[in-house]
Amino acid sequence: MNLDELSVEVRSFHSLVSQAFNEIEKTIVGQKDLVSKLLLGLLTDGHILVEGVPGLAKTTTVKTMARVISASFQRIQFTPDLLPADILGTQIYNPKTQEFYVKRGPLFHNIILADEINRAPAKVQSALLEAMQEKQITIGEQTFKLEEPFIVLATQNPIEQEGTYPLPEAQVDRFMLKLNVSYPSKAEEFQIMERVANKMSAEPRAVLSTQKILEMREVIRKIYIDPKLNDYIIRLVFATRQPEEYGLKLGPYIRYGASPRASINLHMAAKGLAFLKGRAYVIPEDVKTIAHDVMRHRILLTFEAEAEGLTSDSLLQQILDGVEVP
């Protein structure tokens, strides 16, 4: 398929994406960046971690997006007393038949909202790993394949808050994107207040099917990315591991750089962003726009960096400014 034919195919899906945005906006005020990144994750088969203080409509946004897609949806409220079997399912003994049968847990749905994931202890957080990575769940001796699309959209409160458990690095790395949600503007907050007070929010319609999502994923995989841009992605990721090779004096601040998943996810996320913008090809701006979301949770800082008030975002900005764009 040449670029012109692919462009026609991308444009044919673009009206559906616009409809999805319009339906979500019936309920959600502002948060356009959050909505577009959630759709990006869904369309590129990537799990998403959303962080922000309570009350910023993280949960509402994810629930609204699930309504716009005619897919099965399940919300799991993570709490300190949650057990792995509560999310995966368990074997139950039937005294009549004298046999065990499997009762499936809430993970057996297309879209999973893992609400306040960092309020559950590590053994429950790690129970998500097989499902997120392998798209399957093992209960007893039986293994069940999860139906596609399967995506985990997790929300967490800032780790400074009371009663939170930091996610293990292995699990954090399995999230394609980590999004930071900020407070709304004055105008947006005024509109939110009026909508809630007067019950003005309309119910969104389902405008996307799971079949369409899978078709869009296939189109996104075909989107053209120049070899020079792939090289740029690799250089950005390697600059988090060996910054001195790129003339960056960040070595004392980075304990561990981004993993190979960062390269894979930055490549796919850039393609997804091009698709959402109606293009059949990736431009350097796509890579730079999504780089923070893909890599901010994959860089572990040293104590020296934390003491100086540096963040992974500020270091990433220095890398983006210092690595030459093709």
TORVEXDO-604523 format. One record per residue (C-alpha): residue number from 1; x, z, y. Coordinates in steps of 0.2 Angstrom, whole numbers, plus 5000, padded with zeros to 4 digits. Each point is the difference from the previous one (the first is absolute). Example, Ala and Ser with C-alpha at 12.3 -4.5 7.8 and 13.67 -1.06 7.14 Angstrom:
BEGIN
rec resi=1 c1=5062 c3=5039 c2=4978
rec resi=2 c1=5006 c3=4997 c2=5017
// end
This chain:
BEGIN
rec resi=1 c1=5000 c3=5000 c2=5000
rec resi=2 c1=5007 c3=4995 c2=5017
rec resi=3 c1=4999 c3=5010 c2=5016
rec resi=4 c1=4986 c3=4990 c2=5007
rec resi=5 c1=4989 c3=5003 c2=4985
rec resi=6 c1=5005 c3=5018 c2=4999
rec resi=7 c1=4995 c3=5002 c2=5019
rec resi=8 c1=4983 c3=4993 c2=4996
rec resi=9 c1=4998 c3=5013 c2=4986
rec resi=10 c1=5005 c3=5014 c2=5011
rec resi=11 c1=4988 c3=4995 c2=5014
rec resi=12 c1=4986 c3=4999 c2=4987
rec resi=13 c1=5002 c3=5018 c2=4996
rec resi=14 c1=5003 c3=5006 c2=5018
rec resi=15 c1=4982 c3=5000 c2=5005
rec resi=16 c1=4996 c3=5012 c2=4985
rec resi=17 c1=5014 c3=5012 c2=5007
rec resi=18 c1=4993 c3=4999 c2=5017
rec resi=19 c1=4983 c3=5005 c2=4993
rec resi=20 c1=5008 c3=5015 c2=4992
rec resi=21 c1=5007 c3=5005 c2=5016
rec resi=22 c1=4984 c3=4998 c2=5009
rec resi=23 c1=4990 c3=5011 c2=4987
rec resi=24 c1=5013 c3=5014 c2=5001
rec resi=25 c1=4999 c3=5000 c2=5019
rec resi=26 c1=4982 c3=5004 c2=4998
rec resi=27 c1=5005 c3=5018 c2=4994
rec resi=28 c1=5018 c3=5002 c2=5006
rec resi=29 c1=5005 c3=5000 c2=5019
rec resi=30 c1=5018 c3=4995 c2=5003
rec resi=31 c1=5012 c3=5002 c2=4986
rec resi=32 c1=5002 c3=4981 c2=4999
rec resi=33 c1=5018 c3=5002 c2=4994
rec resi=34 c1=4995 c3=5012 c2=4987
rec resi=35 c1=4986 c3=4989 c2=4994
rec resi=36 c1=5011 c3=4984 c2=4999
rec resi=37 c1=5014 c3=5009 c2=4991
rec resi=38 c1=4987 c3=5007 c2=4987
rec resi=39 c1=4994 c3=4982 c2=4997
rec resi=40 c1=5018 c3=4994 c2=4999
rec resi=41 c1=5003 c3=5013 c2=4986
rec resi=42 c1=4984 c3=4995 c2=4991
rec resi=43 c1=5005 c3=4981 c2=5001
rec resi=44 c1=5018 c3=5002 c2=4995
rec resi=45 c1=4997 c3=5013 c2=4985
rec resi=46 c1=5008 c3=5014 c2=5009
rec resi=47 c1=4996 c3=5019 c2=5001
rec resi=48 c1=4999 c3=5008 c2=5017
rec resi=49 c1=5004 c3=5017 c2=5006
rec resi=50 c1=4991 c3=5005 c2=5017
rec resi=51 c1=5007 c3=5015 c2=5010
rec resi=52 c1=4992 c3=5008 c2=5015
rec resi=53 c1=4992 c3=5017 c2=5005
rec resi=54 c1=4982 c3=5003 c2=4995
rec resi=55 c1=4986 c3=4992 c2=5009
rec resi=56 c1=5007 c3=4983 c2=5003
rec resi=57 c1=4988 c3=4991 c2=4989
rec resi=58 c1=5013 c3=4996 c2=4986
rec resi=59 c1=4987 c3=5004 c2=4986
rec resi=60 c1=4986 c3=4991 c2=5009
rec resi=61 c1=5010 c3=4984 c2=5003
rec resi=62 c1=5005 c3=4999 c2=4981
rec resi=63 c1=4982 c3=5004 c2=4995
rec resi=64 c1=4993 c3=4986 c2=5012
rec resi=65 c1=5013 c3=4987 c2=4994
rec resi=66 c1=4994 c3=5004 c2=4982
rec resi=67 c1=4982 c3=4997 c2=5005
rec resi=68 c1=5005 c3=4983 c2=5007
rec resi=69 c1=5007 c3=4995 c2=4983
rec resi=70 c1=4988 c3=5000 c2=4986
rec resi=71 c1=5012 c3=5010 c2=4989
rec resi=72 c1=4998 c3=5016 c2=4991
rec resi=73 c1=5006 c3=5014 c2=5011
rec resi=74 c1=5004 c3=5019 c2=4996
rec resi=75 c1=5006 c3=5013 c2=5012
rec resi=76 c1=5011 c3=5014 c2=4993
rec resi=77 c1=5002 c3=5016 c2=5011
rec resi=78 c1=5017 c3=5007 c2=4995
rec resi=79 c1=5000 c3=5019 c2=5000
rec resi=80 c1=5013 c3=5013 c2=4994
rec resi=81 c1=4990 c3=5004 c2=4984
rec resi=82 c1=4998 c3=4982 c2=4995
rec resi=83 c1=5007 c3=4996 c2=4982
rec resi=84 c1=5006 c3=4983 c2=4994
rec resi=85 c1=4986 c3=4998 c2=4988
rec resi=86 c1=4988 c3=5001 c2=5015
rec resi=87 c1=5006 c3=4983 c2=5006
rec resi=88 c1=5005 c3=4992 c2=4984
rec resi=89 c1=4987 c3=5005 c2=4988
rec resi=90 c1=5001 c3=5010 c2=4984
rec resi=91 c1=4995 c3=5001 c2=4981
rec resi=92 c1=4984 c3=5009 c2=4996
rec resi=93 c1=4995 c3=5006 c2=4983
rec resi=94 c1=4983 c3=4995 c2=4994
rec resi=95 c1=4994 c3=5014 c2=4987
rec resi=96 c1=4986 c3=4988 c2=4994
rec resi=97 c1=5012 c3=4986 c2=4994
rec resi=98 c1=5015 c3=5012 c2=4999
rec resi=99 c1=5011 c3=4988 c2=5009
rec resi=100 c1=5008 c3=4999 c2=5017
rec resi=101 c1=4994 c3=4987 c2=5013
rec resi=102 c1=5008 c3=4996 c2=5017
rec resi=103 c1=4992 c3=5004 c2=5016
rec resi=104 c1=5007 c3=4989 c2=5013
rec resi=105 c1=5005 c3=5008 c2=5017
rec resi=106 c1=4998 c3=4993 c2=5018
rec resi=107 c1=5015 c3=4989 c2=5000
rec resi=108 c1=4990 c3=4987 c2=4990
rec resi=109 c1=4994 c3=4991 c2=5015
rec resi=110 c1=5007 c3=4986 c2=5011
rec resi=111 c1=5003 c3=5009 c2=5016
rec resi=112 c1=5006 c3=5018 c2=5000
rec resi=113 c1=4999 c3=5011 c2=5015
rec resi=114 c1=5013 c3=5014 c2=4996
rec resi=115 c1=4995 c3=5012 c2=5015
rec resi=116 c1=5013 c3=5012 c2=5006
rec resi=117 c1=5011 c3=4996 c2=4985
rec resi=118 c1=5013 c3=5013 c2=5006
rec resi=119 c1=4989 c3=5015 c2=4998
rec resi=120 c1=5001 c3=4998 c2=4981
rec resi=121 c1=5015 c3=5007 c2=4990
rec resi=122 c1=5014 c3=4988 c2=4994
rec resi=123 c1=4993 c3=4998 c2=4982
rec resi=124 c1=4984 c3=4993 c2=5006
rec resi=125 c1=5009 c3=4989 c2=5013
rec resi=126 c1=5011 c3=4993 c2=4986
rec resi=127 c1=4985 c3=4997 c2=4989
rec resi=128 c1=4996 c3=4985 c2=5011
rec resi=129 c1=5017 c3=4992 c2=4996
rec resi=130 c1=4996 c3=4991 c2=4984
rec resi=131 c1=4983 c3=4994 c2=5008
rec resi=132 c1=5008 c3=4994 c2=5016
rec resi=133 c1=5015 c3=4991 c2=4992
rec resi=134 c1=4995 c3=4994 c2=4983
rec resi=135 c1=4981 c3=4998 c2=5004
rec resi=136 c1=4996 c3=5009 c2=4984
rec resi=137 c1=4995 c3=5018 c2=4995
rec resi=138 c1=5005 c3=5009 c2=4984
rec resi=139 c1=4988 c3=5014 c2=4994
rec resi=140 c1=5005 c3=5007 c2=4983
rec resi=141 c1=5006 c3=4986 c2=4989
rec resi=142 c1=4990 c3=4987 c2=5009
rec resi=143 c1=5005 c3=4989 c2=5014
rec resi=144 c1=4988 c3=4991 c2=5012
rec resi=145 c1=5003 c3=4986 c2=5011
rec resi=146 c1=4993 c3=5002 c2=5018
rec resi=147 c1=4989 c3=4986 c2=5006
rec resi=148 c1=5007 c3=4989 c2=5014
rec resi=149 c1=5000 c3=5002 c2=5015
rec resi=150 c1=5006 c3=5018 c2=4999
rec resi=151 c1=5007 c3=5008 c2=5016
rec resi=152 c1=5003 c3=5018 c2=5005
rec resi=153 c1=4997 c3=5004 c2=5018
rec resi=154 c1=5007 c3=5017 c2=5003
rec resi=155 c1=4998 c3=5011 c2=5015
rec resi=156 c1=5012 c3=5015 c2=5004
rec resi=157 c1=5001 c3=5013 c2=5014
rec resi=158 c1=5017 c3=5002 c2=5008
rec resi=159 c1=5011 c3=5010 c2=4989
rec resi=160 c1=5003 c3=5014 c2=5014
rec resi=161 c1=4982 c3=5005 c2=4997
rec resi=162 c1=4995 c3=5015 c2=4990
rec resi=163 c1=4997 c3=4998 c2=4981
rec resi=164 c1=5008 c3=4983 c2=4998
rec resi=165 c1=5012 c3=4994 c2=4986
rec resi=166 c1=5013 c3=4987 c2=5004
rec resi=167 c1=4997 c3=4984 c2=4989
rec resi=168 c1=5015 c3=4997 c2=4987
rec resi=169 c1=5011 c3=4986 c2=5006
rec resi=170 c1=4996 c3=4990 c2=4984
rec resi=171 c1=4981 c3=5000 c2=5005
rec resi=172 c1=5003 c3=4996 c2=5018
rec resi=173 c1=5010 c3=4985 c2=4996
rec resi=174 c1=4985 c3=4993 c2=4990
rec resi=175 c1=4990 c3=4998 c2=5016
rec resi=176 c1=5002 c3=4983 c2=5007
rec resi=177 c1=4997 c3=5006 c2=5018
rec resi=178 c1=5000 c3=5017 c2=5009
rec resi=179 c1=4989 c3=4999 c2=5015
rec resi=180 c1=5000 c3=5013 c2=5014
rec resi=181 c1=4983 c3=5003 c2=5009
rec resi=182 c1=5000 c3=5005 c2=5018
rec resi=183 c1=4986 c3=5007 c2=5012
rec resi=184 c1=4987 c3=4988 c2=5007
rec resi=185 c1=5001 c3=4995 c2=5018
rec resi=186 c1=4988 c3=5008 c2=5013
rec resi=187 c1=4988 c3=4985 c2=5000
rec resi=188 c1=5000 c3=5000 c2=4981
rec resi=189 c1=4997 c3=5018 c2=4998
rec resi=190 c1=4985 c3=4999 c2=5013
rec resi=191 c1=4993 c3=4986 c2=4989
rec resi=192 c1=5002 c3=5010 c2=4984
rec resi=193 c1=4992 c3=5015 c2=5008
rec resi=194 c1=4985 c3=4990 c2=5005
rec resi=195 c1=4998 c3=4991 c2=4984
rec resi=196 c1=5000 c3=5016 c2=4990
rec resi=197 c1=4989 c3=5010 c2=5012
rec resi=198 c1=4987 c3=4986 c2=5000
rec resi=199 c1=5002 c3=4994 c2=4982
rec resi=200 c1=5004 c3=4982 c2=5006
rec resi=201 c1=5012 c3=4995 c2=4986
rec resi=202 c1=4993 c3=4986 c2=4989
rec resi=203 c1=5002 c3=4999 c2=4981
rec resi=204 c1=5014 c3=4987 c2=4996
rec resi=205 c1=4995 c3=4986 c2=4988
rec resi=206 c1=5010 c3=4995 c2=4985
rec resi=207 c1=5008 c3=4983 c2=5005
rec resi=208 c1=5014 c3=4999 c2=4987
rec resi=209 c1=5000 c3=5000 c2=4981
rec resi=210 c1=5013 c3=5005 c2=4988
rec resi=211 c1=5002 c3=4982 c2=4995
rec resi=212 c1=5003 c3=4994 c2=5017
rec resi=213 c1=5013 c3=5014 c2=5002
rec resi=214 c1=5009 c3=4994 c2=4985
rec resi=215 c1=4999 c3=4982 c2=5006
rec resi=216 c1=5008 c3=5005 c2=5017
rec resi=217 c1=5014 c3=5008 c2=4991
rec resi=218 c1=5004 c3=4984 c2=4991
rec resi=219 c1=5000 c3=4991 c2=5017
rec resi=220 c1=5011 c3=5013 c2=5008
rec resi=221 c1=5013 c3=4998 c2=4986
rec resi=222 c1=5001 c3=4982 c2=5004
rec resi=223 c1=5004 c3=5003 c2=5019
rec resi=224 c1=5016 c3=4992 c2=5005
rec resi=225 c1=5015 c3=5011 c2=5005
rec resi=226 c1=5016 c3=4992 c2=5005
rec resi=227 c1=5016 c3=5005 c2=4990
rec resi=228 c1=5008 c3=5006 c2=5017
rec resi=229 c1=4985 c3=5012 c2=5002
rec resi=230 c1=5003 c3=5006 c2=4982
rec resi=231 c1=5018 c3=5003 c2=5005
rec resi=232 c1=4995 c3=5009 c2=5016
rec resi=233 c1=4989 c3=5012 c2=4989
rec resi=234 c1=5014 c3=5004 c2=4989
rec resi=235 c1=5012 c3=5003 c2=5014
rec resi=236 c1=4987 c3=5012 c2=5008
rec resi=237 c1=4998 c3=5010 c2=4984
rec resi=238 c1=5019 c3=5000 c2=4997
rec resi=239 c1=5003 c3=5006 c2=5018
rec resi=240 c1=4991 c3=5016 c2=4995
rec resi=241 c1=5013 c3=5003 c2=4986
rec resi=242 c1=5016 c3=4993 c2=5008
rec resi=243 c1=4996 c3=5001 c2=5019
rec resi=244 c1=5019 c3=4999 c2=5004
rec resi=245 c1=5001 c3=4982 c2=4993
rec resi=246 c1=4988 c3=4995 c2=5014
rec resi=247 c1=5009 c3=5009 c2=5014
rec resi=248 c1=4987 c3=5014 c2=5000
rec resi=249 c1=5007 c3=5018 c2=5001
rec resi=250 c1=4985 c3=5008 c2=4990
rec resi=251 c1=5010 c3=5005 c2=4984
rec resi=252 c1=5000 c3=5019 c2=5005
rec resi=253 c1=4981 c3=4999 c2=5002
rec resi=254 c1=4994 c3=4992 c2=4984
rec resi=255 c1=5001 c3=5009 c2=4984
rec resi=256 c1=4992 c3=4986 c2=4989
rec resi=257 c1=4996 c3=4983 c2=5005
rec resi=258 c1=4984 c3=4989 c2=4995
rec resi=259 c1=4998 c3=4996 c2=4982
rec resi=260 c1=4998 c3=4982 c2=4993
rec resi=261 c1=4981 c3=5003 c2=5001
rec resi=262 c1=5003 c3=4998 c2=5019
rec resi=263 c1=5006 c3=4982 c2=4998
rec resi=264 c1=4986 c3=4995 c2=4989
rec resi=265 c1=4987 c3=5009 c2=5010
rec resi=266 c1=5007 c3=4993 c2=5017
rec resi=267 c1=4999 c3=4983 c2=4993
rec resi=268 c1=4982 c3=5001 c2=4994
rec resi=269 c1=4994 c3=5010 c2=5015
rec resi=270 c1=5007 c3=4986 c2=5012
rec resi=271 c1=4991 c3=4987 c2=4990
rec resi=272 c1=4984 c3=5010 c2=5001
rec resi=273 c1=5002 c3=5002 c2=5019
rec resi=274 c1=5002 c3=4981 c2=5002
rec resi=275 c1=4984 c3=4998 c2=4990
rec resi=276 c1=4990 c3=5012 c2=5010
rec resi=277 c1=5006 c3=4990 c2=5016
rec resi=278 c1=4994 c3=4984 c2=4992
rec resi=279 c1=5017 c3=4993 c2=4996
rec resi=280 c1=5007 c3=4992 c2=4984
rec resi=281 c1=5018 c3=5005 c2=5005
rec resi=282 c1=5010 c3=5016 c2=5005
rec resi=283 c1=5009 c3=5001 c2=5017
rec resi=284 c1=5013 c3=5013 c2=5004
rec resi=285 c1=4987 c3=5010 c2=5010
rec resi=286 c1=4990 c3=5003 c2=4985
rec resi=287 c1=5015 c3=5009 c2=4992
rec resi=288 c1=5004 c3=5010 c2=5015
rec resi=289 c1=4982 c3=5005 c2=5003
rec resi=290 c1=4997 c3=5007 c2=4982
rec resi=291 c1=5018 c3=5007 c2=4997
rec resi=292 c1=4997 c3=5018 c2=5007
rec resi=293 c1=4984 c3=5002 c2=4989
rec resi=294 c1=5010 c3=4994 c2=4984
rec resi=295 c1=5016 c3=5010 c2=5003
rec resi=296 c1=4996 c3=5016 c2=5010
rec resi=297 c1=4996 c3=5010 c2=4984
rec resi=298 c1=5015 c3=4992 c2=4990
rec resi=299 c1=5014 c3=5007 c2=5011
rec resi=300 c1=5005 c3=5018 c2=4997
rec resi=301 c1=5009 c3=5008 c2=5015
rec resi=302 c1=5014 c3=5012 c2=5000
rec resi=303 c1=4999 c3=5018 c2=5008
rec resi=304 c1=5010 c3=4993 c2=5014
rec resi=305 c1=4987 c3=4987 c2=5004
rec resi=306 c1=4986 c3=5013 c2=5000
rec resi=307 c1=5011 c3=5012 c2=5011
rec resi=308 c1=5002 c3=4986 c2=5013
rec resi=309 c1=4981 c3=4996 c2=4999
rec resi=310 c1=5002 c3=4983 c2=4993
rec resi=311 c1=4986 c3=4992 c2=4989
rec resi=312 c1=5000 c3=4986 c2=4987
rec resi=313 c1=4991 c3=4990 c2=5013
rec resi=314 c1=5013 c3=5002 c2=5013
rec resi=315 c1=5014 c3=4995 c2=4988
rec resi=316 c1=4990 c3=4985 c2=4994
rec resi=317 c1=4998 c3=4994 c2=5018
rec resi=318 c1=5019 c3=5001 c2=5002
rec resi=319 c1=5002 c3=4990 c2=4984
rec resi=320 c1=4987 c3=4987 c2=5005
rec resi=321 c1=5009 c3=4999 c2=5017
rec resi=322 c1=5017 c3=4998 c2=4992
rec resi=323 c1=4997 c3=4988 c2=4985
rec resi=324 c1=5001 c3=4982 c2=5006
rec resi=325 c1=4983 c3=4991 c2=4999
rec resi=326 c1=5001 c3=4982 c2=4992
// end
